[in-house]
Amino acid sequence: MTKTQGSSGTERAQQGSQPTDEELIARFQNGDTYAFDLLVRRYKDPLLNFIYRFLGDLVEAEDIVQETFYRVYKNKHYYKEVAKFSTWIYTIAGNLAKTELRRRKRRKVFSIHKETSAEKELELPDLKSDPESEVNTVVTEKLIQKAITSLPQKFRQVIVLRDIQGFSYEEISSIIKVPLGTVKSRVNRARLKLQEDLDFLLEDLENISN
């Protein structure tokens, strides 16, 4: 799984001449809209990766990332430098993603056909239609995403934040508002479940290939 450092904006800035996230949001709060543009560039791809892994739908993930930046823009003065900017923006994005999951549950009652169509997107592609190396890459990525999406929400959220986005346990605790010990327990359980599911899915893939 590709890991994207969650607080990379601040860390990269500290290592070079680039302003930190906290400096940029402070400038934006004082009317510098270019500072906001820099934050968007810095966080657009990591946030999209996070939300996509959480929801399993790229279009919905793109919409939520846009909404996240809109809320940052609209509520810029709510940020206080008692926490990292990365923690604040990921909290916003995570809450929006959880809201979308709740909407999905309500829509299931009215849209069984749509749900079935979405599930079909996770089916394995025809192994004969592409070069073997490309197929293996695409299929493996789909299997990883399928395994992540199948995790219960509370486990999915922490495993994406920890093992894909690279947040510390302490940062995750601040983002999802649960005790540190609970975060560590959920990450461990998510890793075990993910490993079990991936072993099973990869075994199926080998049988299909043979």
C-alpha positions as CSV (number, residue, x, y, z in Angstrom):
1,M,0.0,0.0,0.0
2,T,1.3,3.4,-0.9
3,K,1.9,5.6,2.2
4,T,1.4,9.3,2.1
5,Q,2.7,11.2,5.0
6,G,-0.2,12.9,6.7
7,S,1.7,15.8,8.2
8,S,4.1,16.0,5.3
9,G,3.3,19.7,4.6
10,T,4.7,20.8,7.9
11,E,7.6,18.4,7.9
12,R,8.8,19.3,4.4
13,A,8.5,22.9,5.2
14,Q,10.7,22.5,8.3
15,Q,13.4,20.8,6.3
16,G,13.5,23.4,3.5
17,S,12.6,27.0,2.8
18,Q,8.9,26.4,2.3
19,P,6.4,27.9,4.8
20,T,4.8,25.5,7.3
21,D,1.1,24.7,7.1
22,E,0.5,26.8,10.2
23,E,2.3,29.8,8.6
24,L,0.2,29.4,5.5
25,I,-3.1,29.3,7.3
26,A,-2.1,32.3,9.4
27,R,-1.3,34.2,6.3
28,F,-4.7,33.1,4.8
29,Q,-6.5,34.3,7.9
30,N,-4.9,37.7,7.3
31,G,-6.2,37.9,3.8
32,D,-3.5,36.2,1.7
33,T,-5.5,34.0,-0.7
34,Y,-2.3,32.7,-2.4
35,A,-1.5,31.0,0.9
36,F,-4.8,29.1,0.6
37,D,-3.8,28.0,-2.9
38,L,-0.6,26.6,-1.6
39,L,-2.4,24.6,1.1
40,V,-4.7,23.2,-1.6
41,R,-1.8,22.1,-3.7
42,R,-0.1,20.6,-0.6
43,Y,-3.1,18.6,0.6
44,K,-5.2,17.9,-2.5
45,D,-3.6,14.6,-3.4
46,P,-3.1,13.2,0.2
47,L,-6.7,14.0,1.1
48,L,-8.0,12.4,-2.1
49,N,-6.1,9.3,-1.3
50,F,-7.4,9.2,2.2
51,I,-11.1,9.7,1.3
52,Y,-10.9,7.3,-1.6
53,R,-9.5,4.6,0.6
54,F,-12.2,5.3,3.1
55,L,-15.1,5.4,0.7
56,G,-13.9,3.3,-2.3
57,D,-15.5,5.7,-4.7
58,L,-13.3,8.2,-6.6
59,V,-16.1,10.6,-7.7
60,E,-17.4,10.9,-4.2
61,A,-13.9,11.3,-2.8
62,E,-13.3,14.2,-5.2
63,D,-16.5,15.9,-4.2
64,I,-15.6,15.5,-0.5
65,V,-12.1,16.9,-1.0
66,Q,-13.7,20.0,-2.7
67,E,-16.1,20.4,0.1
68,T,-13.3,20.1,2.6
69,F,-11.4,22.9,1.0
70,Y,-14.6,25.0,0.8
71,R,-15.1,24.6,4.5
72,V,-11.5,25.5,5.3
73,Y,-12.0,28.6,3.2
74,K,-15.3,29.5,4.8
75,N,-14.2,28.7,8.3
76,K,-10.6,29.8,8.2
77,H,-10.8,31.8,11.5
78,Y,-12.0,28.7,13.4
79,Y,-8.5,27.2,13.2
80,K,-6.3,27.9,16.2
81,E,-2.7,26.9,16.4
82,V,-3.2,24.7,19.4
83,A,-3.3,21.8,17.0
84,K,-1.5,21.0,13.7
85,F,-3.3,22.2,10.6
86,S,-3.1,18.7,9.2
87,T,-5.1,17.4,12.2
88,W,-7.7,20.1,11.6
89,I,-8.2,19.5,7.9
90,Y,-8.2,15.7,8.2
91,T,-10.8,16.0,10.9
92,I,-13.0,18.0,8.5
93,A,-12.5,15.5,5.7
94,G,-13.1,12.5,7.9
95,N,-16.3,13.9,9.3
96,L,-17.6,14.5,5.8
97,A,-16.6,11.0,4.7
98,K,-18.5,9.5,7.7
99,T,-21.6,11.6,6.8
100,E,-21.4,10.2,3.3
101,L,-21.3,6.6,4.7
102,R,-24.4,7.4,6.8
103,R,-26.2,8.7,3.6
104,R,-25.2,5.5,1.8
105,K,-27.0,3.4,4.5
106,R,-30.1,5.4,4.1
107,R,-30.0,5.2,0.3
108,K,-29.7,1.4,0.4
109,V,-33.4,1.2,1.2
110,F,-34.3,3.1,-2.0
111,S,-31.5,2.1,-4.4
112,I,-30.7,-1.6,-4.4
113,H,-30.0,-1.5,-8.1
114,K,-27.5,1.3,-7.8
115,E,-25.7,-0.5,-5.0
116,T,-25.4,-3.7,-7.1
117,S,-23.9,-1.7,-9.9
118,A,-21.3,-0.1,-7.6
119,E,-20.3,-3.5,-6.3
120,K,-19.6,-4.6,-9.9
121,E,-16.8,-2.0,-10.1
122,L,-14.8,-4.2,-7.7
123,E,-14.9,-7.3,-9.9
124,L,-11.6,-8.5,-11.3
125,P,-10.8,-7.5,-14.8
126,D,-10.4,-10.0,-17.7
127,L,-6.9,-11.3,-17.2
128,K,-6.5,-12.0,-20.9
129,S,-7.2,-8.4,-22.1
130,D,-3.9,-6.8,-20.8
131,P,-0.2,-7.5,-20.5
132,E,0.4,-9.7,-17.5
133,S,2.5,-7.2,-15.5
134,E,0.0,-4.4,-15.9
135,V,-2.8,-6.7,-14.9
136,N,-1.1,-7.9,-11.8
137,T,-0.6,-4.2,-10.7
138,V,-4.2,-3.3,-11.4
139,V,-5.7,-6.4,-9.8
140,T,-3.5,-6.2,-6.7
141,E,-4.6,-2.5,-6.2
142,K,-8.2,-3.5,-6.6
143,L,-7.8,-6.3,-4.1
144,I,-6.2,-4.0,-1.6
145,Q,-9.0,-1.4,-2.0
146,K,-11.6,-4.2,-1.8
147,A,-10.1,-5.5,1.5
148,I,-9.9,-2.0,2.9
149,T,-13.5,-1.1,1.9
150,S,-14.8,-4.3,3.5
151,L,-13.4,-3.3,7.0
152,P,-15.8,-1.9,9.5
153,Q,-15.8,1.9,9.4
154,K,-13.9,2.4,12.7
155,F,-11.1,0.1,11.6
156,R,-11.0,1.4,8.0
157,Q,-10.5,4.9,9.2
158,V,-7.6,4.2,11.5
159,I,-5.8,1.9,9.1
160,V,-6.0,4.5,6.3
161,L,-4.8,7.3,8.5
162,R,-1.9,5.2,10.0
163,D,-0.6,2.9,7.3
164,I,-1.5,4.9,4.2
165,Q,-1.4,8.5,5.3
166,G,1.3,8.0,7.8
167,F,-0.2,9.8,10.8
168,S,1.1,9.1,14.3
169,Y,-1.2,7.4,16.8
170,E,-1.4,10.6,18.7
171,E,-2.5,12.6,15.6
172,I,-5.1,9.9,14.8
173,S,-6.4,10.2,18.4
174,S,-6.9,13.9,17.9
175,I,-8.5,13.5,14.4
176,I,-11.1,10.9,15.3
177,K,-11.5,12.0,19.0
178,V,-10.9,8.6,20.7
179,P,-8.3,7.6,23.4
180,L,-4.8,6.7,22.3
181,G,-5.1,3.1,23.5
182,T,-8.3,2.7,21.5
183,V,-6.5,3.9,18.4
184,K,-3.7,1.4,18.8
185,S,-6.1,-1.4,19.5
186,R,-8.1,-0.6,16.4
187,V,-5.0,-0.3,14.2
188,N,-3.8,-3.7,15.3
189,R,-7.2,-5.4,14.8
190,A,-7.5,-3.7,11.4
191,R,-4.1,-5.0,10.3
192,L,-4.9,-8.5,11.3
193,K,-8.3,-8.5,9.5
194,L,-6.8,-6.8,6.5
195,Q,-4.0,-9.4,6.3
196,E,-6.5,-12.3,6.6
197,D,-8.7,-10.8,3.8
198,L,-5.8,-10.1,1.5
199,D,-4.3,-13.6,1.9
200,F,-7.7,-15.0,1.0
201,L,-8.2,-12.7,-2.0
202,L,-4.7,-13.2,-3.3
203,E,-5.1,-17.0,-3.1
204,D,-8.3,-16.7,-5.2
205,L,-6.4,-14.6,-7.7
206,E,-3.6,-17.2,-8.0
207,N,-6.3,-19.9,-8.6
208,I,-7.9,-17.8,-11.4
209,S,-4.5,-17.1,-13.0
210,N,-3.7,-20.8,-13.0
